[in-house]
Amino acid sequence: MMHRRPLLRGLLLAGLLAGLSAPALALFGDEEARKAIVDLRDQVEQLRKEHAARIDTLSQRIDHLDEVVQAMQRGQLAAGGQFDQLNQELAKLRGMLEQLTNDVATLQKRNKDLYSDLDARIKKLEPVGVTVEGKSVQVDRDEQAAYESALALFKANDFRTAVGGLTAFLNRYPQSPYAPSAEFWLGSSYYAIKDYRAAIAAQQTLVDRFPDSPRAPDALLNIASSQIELNDKKAARATLNRVITDFPDSDAAKLAKDRLSSLGAK
């Protein structure tokens, strides 16, 4: 009858993590999920030891009573009241075993759901490889989703809402590989709603912070466009000349020359 012991231990331990982790993880955000898992391992190990001891005790009682009942059935011990008492205790222990089995089945279901949730949480923590401005970089999944969500607003011509989304993104991820593009689309959104000064500020931030960005020449072109809208042709000419000087081989430089011609003489 000793085979019950590893079976009981295996059933119970299969559900321990689920029973402990579900409420515990609710206290943690995704960024702390890894630490939570490490802490939970220690707690589970402690519970494993405690429950293993209890299971051993229960198994020993069942084994002993089985031996006594078998001996009585062979006629080695007197029957009567003692036999009835042993049967009652065995029935009680079997009831405990049945309840334990049912509880563990429920915990196993929770355990499966828990690990699905943990897997999703951990994936959110793991960076994803993307190509930004021609370079392969690693970004957080939340970071990628936030940028793509804000950019989708711009593409949908919802420029005012895009301003809010792109600004929020830049505030949260100022060092993101997406930052130059976010500044560019922020400036473009401001331009679309005719807030030309804000458009200039956003594009200038791109040029100042990320002078080597492939978007820098186009950002300067957009600055010149905003300056023209503000009727500051002198500043626009200076900006267009800067495009030609700083980025002579770019497509933006060709456009800058055309715009200078259209502006005419000083």
C-alpha atoms as a printed R data frame, in Angstrom:
    type eleno elety resid chain resno       x       y       z
1   ATOM     1    CA   MET     A     1   0.000   0.000   0.000
2   ATOM     2    CA   MET     A     2   3.023   2.272   0.155
3   ATOM     3    CA   HIS     A     3   2.488   3.264  -3.507
4   ATOM     4    CA   ARG     A     4  -0.174   5.713  -2.312
5   ATOM     5    CA   ARG     A     5   2.465   8.004  -0.862
6   ATOM     6    CA   PRO     A     6   4.209   9.182  -4.061
7   ATOM     7    CA   LEU     A     7   0.833   9.356  -5.803
8   ATOM     8    CA   LEU     A     8  -0.611  11.641  -3.141
9   ATOM     9    CA   ARG     A     9   2.518  13.761  -3.063
10  ATOM    10    CA   GLY     A    10   2.534  14.129  -6.838
11  ATOM    11    CA   LEU     A    11  -1.127  15.110  -6.991
12  ATOM    12    CA   LEU     A    12  -0.827  17.723  -4.304
13  ATOM    13    CA   LEU     A    13   2.397  19.297  -5.516
14  ATOM    14    CA   ALA     A    14   0.975  19.591  -9.021
15  ATOM    15    CA   GLY     A    15  -1.535  22.070  -7.653
16  ATOM    16    CA   LEU     A    16   0.550  23.902  -5.090
17  ATOM    17    CA   LEU     A    17   1.914  26.593  -7.387
18  ATOM    18    CA   ALA     A    18  -1.499  27.480  -8.755
19  ATOM    19    CA   GLY     A    19  -3.045  27.752  -5.332
20  ATOM    20    CA   LEU     A    20  -0.310  30.079  -4.162
21  ATOM    21    CA   SER     A    21   0.533  32.073  -7.258
22  ATOM    22    CA   ALA     A    22  -2.809  33.277  -8.548
23  ATOM    23    CA   PRO     A    23  -3.491  35.710  -5.681
24  ATOM    24    CA   ALA     A    24   0.163  36.550  -5.195
25  ATOM    25    CA   LEU     A    25   0.738  37.577  -8.791
26  ATOM    26    CA   ALA     A    26  -2.193  39.961  -8.646
27  ATOM    27    CA   LEU     A    27   0.011  42.155  -6.465
28  ATOM    28    CA   PHE     A    28   2.656  42.534  -9.150
29  ATOM    29    CA   GLY     A    29   2.806  44.388 -12.441
30  ATOM    30    CA   ASP     A    30   4.262  42.852 -15.569
31  ATOM    31    CA   GLU     A    31   7.636  44.474 -14.949
32  ATOM    32    CA   GLU     A    32   7.924  42.598 -11.623
33  ATOM    33    CA   ALA     A    33   6.696  39.236 -12.884
34  ATOM    34    CA   ARG     A    34  10.177  37.697 -12.980
35  ATOM    35    CA   LYS     A    35  10.920  38.669  -9.382
36  ATOM    36    CA   ALA     A    36   7.513  37.372  -8.340
37  ATOM    37    CA   ILE     A    37   8.244  33.991  -9.898
38  ATOM    38    CA   VAL     A    38  11.549  33.687  -8.032
39  ATOM    39    CA   ASP     A    39   9.877  34.584  -4.739
40  ATOM    40    CA   LEU     A    40   7.090  32.114  -5.392
41  ATOM    41    CA   ARG     A    41   9.545  29.308  -5.981
42  ATOM    42    CA   ASP     A    42  10.872  29.755  -2.453
43  ATOM    43    CA   GLN     A    43   7.366  29.807  -1.016
44  ATOM    44    CA   VAL     A    44   6.353  26.728  -2.991
45  ATOM    45    CA   GLU     A    45   9.414  24.842  -1.787
46  ATOM    46    CA   GLN     A    46   8.498  25.612   1.812
47  ATOM    47    CA   LEU     A    47   4.922  24.488   1.249
48  ATOM    48    CA   ARG     A    48   6.188  21.400  -0.524
49  ATOM    49    CA   LYS     A    49   8.094  20.342   2.566
50  ATOM    50    CA   GLU     A    50   5.155  21.029   4.874
51  ATOM    51    CA   HIS     A    51   2.620  19.187   2.729
52  ATOM    52    CA   ALA     A    52   4.998  16.311   2.046
53  ATOM    53    CA   ALA     A    53   5.209  15.731   5.792
54  ATOM    54    CA   ARG     A    54   1.419  15.787   6.115
55  ATOM    55    CA   ILE     A    55   1.012  13.396   3.191
56  ATOM    56    CA   ASP     A    56   3.553  11.011   4.696
57  ATOM    57    CA   THR     A    57   1.621  11.006   7.965
58  ATOM    58    CA   LEU     A    58  -1.694  10.358   6.205
59  ATOM    59    CA   SER     A    59  -0.166   7.612   4.057
60  ATOM    60    CA   GLN     A    60   1.364   5.922   7.097
61  ATOM    61    CA   ARG     A    61  -2.010   5.879   8.851
62  ATOM    62    CA   ILE     A    62  -3.725   4.378   5.819
63  ATOM    63    CA   ASP     A    63  -0.980   1.770   5.390
64  ATOM    64    CA   HIS     A    64  -1.134   0.818   9.067
65  ATOM    65    CA   LEU     A    65  -4.901   0.501   9.089
66  ATOM    66    CA   ASP     A    66  -4.824  -1.551   5.902
67  ATOM    67    CA   GLU     A    67  -2.386  -3.947   7.537
68  ATOM    68    CA   VAL     A    68  -4.553  -4.221  10.655
69  ATOM    69    CA   VAL     A    69  -7.730  -4.841   8.657
70  ATOM    70    CA   GLN     A    70  -6.002  -7.465   6.533
71  ATOM    71    CA   ALA     A    71  -4.743  -9.185   9.670
72  ATOM    72    CA   MET     A    72  -8.230  -9.171  11.156
73  ATOM    73    CA   GLN     A    73  -9.662 -10.578   7.947
74  ATOM    74    CA   ARG     A    74  -7.157 -13.428   8.161
75  ATOM    75    CA   GLY     A    75  -8.440 -14.141  11.631
76  ATOM    76    CA   GLN     A    76  -5.278 -13.089  13.389
77  ATOM    77    CA   LEU     A    77  -7.120 -10.486  15.482
78  ATOM    78    CA   ALA     A    78 -10.513 -10.461  17.138
79  ATOM    79    CA   ALA     A    79 -13.322  -8.786  15.277
80  ATOM    80    CA   GLY     A    80 -16.234  -6.912  16.759
81  ATOM    81    CA   GLY     A    81 -16.183  -3.299  17.899
82  ATOM    82    CA   GLN     A    82 -12.532  -2.827  17.069
83  ATOM    83    CA   PHE     A    83 -13.146  -3.919  13.483
84  ATOM    84    CA   ASP     A    84 -16.007  -1.438  13.135
85  ATOM    85    CA   GLN     A    85 -13.884   1.364  14.550
86  ATOM    86    CA   LEU     A    86 -11.100   0.657  12.091
87  ATOM    87    CA   ASN     A    87 -13.523   0.599   9.191
88  ATOM    88    CA   GLN     A    88 -14.906   3.972  10.258
89  ATOM    89    CA   GLU     A    89 -11.444   5.464  10.409
90  ATOM    90    CA   LEU     A    90 -10.578   4.005   7.022
91  ATOM    91    CA   ALA     A    91 -13.766   5.473   5.560
92  ATOM    92    CA   LYS     A    92 -12.853   8.836   7.029
93  ATOM    93    CA   LEU     A    93  -9.353   8.702   5.557
94  ATOM    94    CA   ARG     A    94 -10.683   7.635   2.174
95  ATOM    95    CA   GLY     A    95 -13.044  10.600   2.283
96  ATOM    96    CA   MET     A    96 -10.106  12.877   2.994
97  ATOM    97    CA   LEU     A    97  -8.254  11.313   0.073
98  ATOM    98    CA   GLU     A    98 -11.225  11.835  -2.256
99  ATOM    99    CA   GLN     A    99 -11.536  15.477  -1.186
100 ATOM   100    CA   LEU     A   100  -7.819  15.974  -1.669
101 ATOM   101    CA   THR     A   101  -8.000  14.473  -5.156
102 ATOM   102    CA   ASN     A   102 -10.889  16.770  -6.117
103 ATOM   103    CA   ASP     A   103  -9.095  19.812  -4.736
104 ATOM   104    CA   VAL     A   104  -5.943  18.988  -6.653
105 ATOM   105    CA   ALA     A   105  -7.915  18.535  -9.890
106 ATOM   106    CA   THR     A   106  -9.260  22.052  -9.417
107 ATOM   107    CA   LEU     A   107  -5.786  23.376  -8.657
108 ATOM   108    CA   GLN     A   108  -4.361  21.702 -11.735
109 ATOM   109    CA   LYS     A   109  -6.901  23.596 -13.858
110 ATOM   110    CA   ARG     A   110  -5.887  26.837 -12.153
111 ATOM   111    CA   ASN     A   111  -2.237  25.902 -12.620
112 ATOM   112    CA   LYS     A   112  -2.720  25.604 -16.387
113 ATOM   113    CA   ASP     A   113  -4.497  28.958 -16.566
114 ATOM   114    CA   LEU     A   114  -1.838  30.550 -14.379
115 ATOM   115    CA   TYR     A   115   1.042  29.461 -16.576
116 ATOM   116    CA   SER     A   116  -0.772  30.713 -19.657
117 ATOM   117    CA   ASP     A   117  -1.058  34.087 -17.949
118 ATOM   118    CA   LEU     A   118   2.574  33.984 -16.815
119 ATOM   119    CA   ASP     A   119   3.708  33.134 -20.326
120 ATOM   120    CA   ALA     A   120   1.828  36.124 -21.704
121 ATOM   121    CA   ARG     A   121   3.286  38.387 -19.000
122 ATOM   122    CA   ILE     A   122   6.839  37.243 -19.601
123 ATOM   123    CA   LYS     A   123   6.489  37.674 -23.355
124 ATOM   124    CA   LYS     A   124   5.540  41.278 -22.702
125 ATOM   125    CA   LEU     A   125   8.801  41.697 -20.814
126 ATOM   126    CA   GLU     A   126  10.894  40.177 -23.566
127 ATOM   127    CA   PRO     A   127  12.077  42.582 -26.285
128 ATOM   128    CA   VAL     A   128  11.135  42.058 -29.898
129 ATOM   129    CA   GLY     A   129  13.410  42.605 -32.874
130 ATOM   130    CA   VAL     A   130  12.295  45.332 -35.284
131 ATOM   131    CA   THR     A   131  13.814  47.430 -38.046
132 ATOM   132    CA   VAL     A   132  13.751  51.164 -37.345
133 ATOM   133    CA   GLU     A   133  15.256  53.635 -39.805
134 ATOM   134    CA   GLY     A   134  17.082  50.803 -41.533
135 ATOM   135    CA   LYS     A   135  18.618  49.423 -38.326
136 ATOM   136    CA   SER     A   136  17.786  46.213 -36.468
137 ATOM   137    CA   VAL     A   137  16.995  47.047 -32.841
138 ATOM   138    CA   GLN     A   138  15.313  45.521 -29.791
139 ATOM   139    CA   VAL     A   139  12.256  47.203 -28.296
140 ATOM   140    CA   ASP     A   140   9.775  46.293 -25.586
141 ATOM   141    CA   ARG     A   141   6.459  44.953 -26.813
142 ATOM   142    CA   ASP     A   142   4.546  47.648 -24.949
143 ATOM   143    CA   GLU     A   143   6.845  50.253 -26.480
144 ATOM   144    CA   GLN     A   144   6.210  48.895 -29.966
145 ATOM   145    CA   ALA     A   145   2.450  48.772 -29.399
146 ATOM   146    CA   ALA     A   146   2.357  52.336 -28.055
147 ATOM   147    CA   TYR     A   147   4.229  53.697 -31.060
148 ATOM   148    CA   GLU     A   148   2.187  51.776 -33.603
149 ATOM   149    CA   SER     A   149  -1.041  52.854 -31.924
150 ATOM   150    CA   ALA     A   150  -0.047  56.534 -32.055
151 ATOM   151    CA   LEU     A   151   1.149  56.240 -35.649
152 ATOM   152    CA   ALA     A   152  -2.131  54.589 -36.639
153 ATOM   153    CA   LEU     A   153  -3.948  57.724 -35.468
154 ATOM   154    CA   PHE     A   154  -1.826  59.846 -37.782
155 ATOM   155    CA   LYS     A   155  -2.428  57.511 -40.707
156 ATOM   156    CA   ALA     A   156  -6.159  57.707 -40.003
157 ATOM   157    CA   ASN     A   157  -5.930  61.523 -40.322
158 ATOM   158    CA   ASP     A   158  -6.909  61.879 -36.658
159 ATOM   159    CA   PHE     A   159  -4.158  64.434 -36.197
160 ATOM   160    CA   ARG     A   160  -5.264  66.024 -32.933
161 ATOM   161    CA   THR     A   161  -5.516  62.674 -31.205
162 ATOM   162    CA   ALA     A   162  -2.224  61.645 -32.798
163 ATOM   163    CA   VAL     A   163  -0.573  64.650 -31.140
164 ATOM   164    CA   GLY     A   164  -1.656  63.330 -27.750
165 ATOM   165    CA   GLY     A   165  -0.606  59.766 -28.515
166 ATOM   166    CA   LEU     A   166   2.807  60.694 -29.885
167 ATOM   167    CA   THR     A   167   3.479  63.134 -27.044
168 ATOM   168    CA   ALA     A   168   2.581  60.464 -24.489
169 ATOM   169    CA   PHE     A   169   4.858  57.995 -26.251
170 ATOM   170    CA   LEU     A   170   7.816  60.394 -26.225
171 ATOM   171    CA   ASN     A   171   7.266  61.206 -22.561
172 ATOM   172    CA   ARG     A   172   7.255  57.524 -21.659
173 ATOM   173    CA   TYR     A   173  10.019  56.365 -24.019
174 ATOM   174    CA   PRO     A   174  12.324  59.358 -24.611
175 ATOM   175    CA   GLN     A   175  15.281  57.123 -25.540
176 ATOM   176    CA   SER     A   176  13.289  54.765 -27.752
177 ATOM   177    CA   PRO     A   177  14.627  53.846 -31.192
178 ATOM   178    CA   TYR     A   178  11.228  55.074 -32.360
179 ATOM   179    CA   ALA     A   179  11.807  58.542 -30.862
180 ATOM   180    CA   PRO     A   180  13.105  60.228 -34.055
181 ATOM   181    CA   SER     A   181  10.143  58.937 -36.048
182 ATOM   182    CA   ALA     A   182   7.741  59.865 -33.255
183 ATOM   183    CA   GLU     A   183   9.083  63.437 -33.237
184 ATOM   184    CA   PHE     A   184   8.754  63.581 -37.022
185 ATOM   185    CA   TRP     A   185   5.129  62.434 -37.015
186 ATOM   186    CA   LEU     A   186   4.378  64.698 -34.069
187 ATOM   187    CA   GLY     A   187   5.659  67.671 -36.060
188 ATOM   188    CA   SER     A   188   3.690  66.510 -39.084
189 ATOM   189    CA   SER     A   189   0.539  66.219 -36.964
190 ATOM   190    CA   TYR     A   190   0.978  69.755 -35.671
191 ATOM   191    CA   TYR     A   191   1.489  70.963 -39.233
192 ATOM   192    CA   ALA     A   192  -1.717  69.217 -40.317
193 ATOM   193    CA   ILE     A   193  -3.736  71.077 -37.670
194 ATOM   194    CA   LYS     A   194  -1.956  74.326 -38.603
195 ATOM   195    CA   ASP     A   195  -0.094  74.704 -35.315
196 ATOM   196    CA   TYR     A   196   3.047  75.722 -37.156
197 ATOM   197    CA   ARG     A   197   5.100  76.885 -34.186
198 ATOM   198    CA   ALA     A   198   4.552  73.567 -32.422
199 ATOM   199    CA   ALA     A   199   5.397  71.794 -35.675
200 ATOM   200    CA   ILE     A   200   8.704  73.661 -35.869
201 ATOM   201    CA   ALA     A   201   9.497  72.829 -32.233
202 ATOM   202    CA   ALA     A   202   8.883  69.105 -32.722
203 ATOM   203    CA   GLN     A   203  10.929  68.869 -35.908
204 ATOM   204    CA   GLN     A   204  13.713  70.960 -34.364
205 ATOM   205    CA   THR     A   205  13.848  68.558 -31.431
206 ATOM   206    CA   LEU     A   206  14.366  65.725 -33.896
207 ATOM   207    CA   VAL     A   207  17.209  67.573 -35.644
208 ATOM   208    CA   ASP     A   208  18.880  68.588 -32.368
209 ATOM   209    CA   ARG     A   209  18.603  65.224 -30.604
210 ATOM   210    CA   PHE     A   210  19.067  62.959 -33.591
211 ATOM   211    CA   PRO     A   211  21.169  64.820 -36.186
212 ATOM   212    CA   ASP     A   212  22.205  61.551 -37.822
213 ATOM   213    CA   SER     A   213  18.657  60.285 -38.221
214 ATOM   214    CA   PRO     A   214  17.582  59.587 -41.809
215 ATOM   215    CA   ARG     A   215  14.554  61.756 -41.030
216 ATOM   216    CA   ALA     A   216  16.632  64.842 -40.178
217 ATOM   217    CA   PRO     A   217  16.688  66.264 -43.757
218 ATOM   218    CA   ASP     A   218  12.911  65.885 -44.113
219 ATOM   219    CA   ALA     A   219  12.432  67.388 -40.658
220 ATOM   220    CA   LEU     A   220  14.292  70.501 -41.828
221 ATOM   221    CA   LEU     A   221  12.139  70.636 -44.949
222 ATOM   222    CA   ASN     A   222   9.049  70.526 -42.757
223 ATOM   223    CA   ILE     A   223  10.456  73.301 -40.587
224 ATOM   224    CA   ALA     A   224  10.888  75.418 -43.708
225 ATOM   225    CA   SER     A   225   7.293  74.666 -44.736
226 ATOM   226    CA   SER     A   226   6.035  75.848 -41.342
227 ATOM   227    CA   GLN     A   227   8.190  78.970 -41.554
228 ATOM   228    CA   ILE     A   228   6.686  79.749 -44.952
229 ATOM   229    CA   GLU     A   229   3.187  79.320 -43.502
230 ATOM   230    CA   LEU     A   230   4.167  81.802 -40.781
231 ATOM   231    CA   ASN     A   231   5.347  84.155 -43.564
232 ATOM   232    CA   ASP     A   232   8.919  84.004 -42.272
233 ATOM   233    CA   LYS     A   233  10.570  83.566 -45.653
234 ATOM   234    CA   LYS     A   234  13.971  84.656 -44.406
235 ATOM   235    CA   ALA     A   235  14.045  81.844 -41.855
236 ATOM   236    CA   ALA     A   236  12.684  79.427 -44.464
237 ATOM   237    CA   ARG     A   237  15.521  80.268 -46.865
238 ATOM   238    CA   ALA     A   238  18.082  79.730 -44.117
239 ATOM   239    CA   THR     A   239  16.559  76.366 -43.254
240 ATOM   240    CA   LEU     A   240  16.451  75.258 -46.888
241 ATOM   241    CA   ASN     A   241  20.079  76.277 -47.370
242 ATOM   242    CA   ARG     A   242  20.966  74.240 -44.303
243 ATOM   243    CA   VAL     A   243  19.359  71.175 -45.894
244 ATOM   244    CA   ILE     A   244  21.491  71.671 -48.997
245 ATOM   245    CA   THR     A   245  24.666  72.234 -46.980
246 ATOM   246    CA   ASP     A   246  24.254  69.526 -44.344
247 ATOM   247    CA   PHE     A   247  22.660  66.864 -46.544
248 ATOM   248    CA   PRO     A   248  23.870  67.596 -50.095
249 ATOM   249    CA   ASP     A   249  23.250  64.090 -51.442
250 ATOM   250    CA   SER     A   250  19.770  63.664 -50.018
251 ATOM   251    CA   ASP     A   251  16.480  63.798 -51.879
252 ATOM   252    CA   ALA     A   252  15.537  66.542 -49.440
253 ATOM   253    CA   ALA     A   253  18.384  68.702 -50.795
254 ATOM   254    CA   LYS     A   254  16.905  68.537 -54.294
255 ATOM   255    CA   LEU     A   255  13.497  69.570 -52.972
256 ATOM   256    CA   ALA     A   256  15.131  72.357 -50.953
257 ATOM   257    CA   LYS     A   257  16.684  73.788 -54.132
258 ATOM   258    CA   ASP     A   258  13.299  73.745 -55.868
259 ATOM   259    CA   ARG     A   259  11.643  75.502 -52.958
260 ATOM   260    CA   LEU     A   260  14.369  78.123 -52.820
261 ATOM   261    CA   SER     A   261  13.732  78.857 -56.471
262 ATOM   262    CA   SER     A   262  10.008  79.192 -55.847
263 ATOM   263    CA   LEU     A   263  10.632  81.609 -52.986
264 ATOM   264    CA   GLY     A   264  12.491  83.939 -55.355
265 ATOM   265    CA   ALA     A   265  15.078  86.513 -54.401
266 ATOM   266    CA   LYS     A   266  15.475  87.833 -50.888
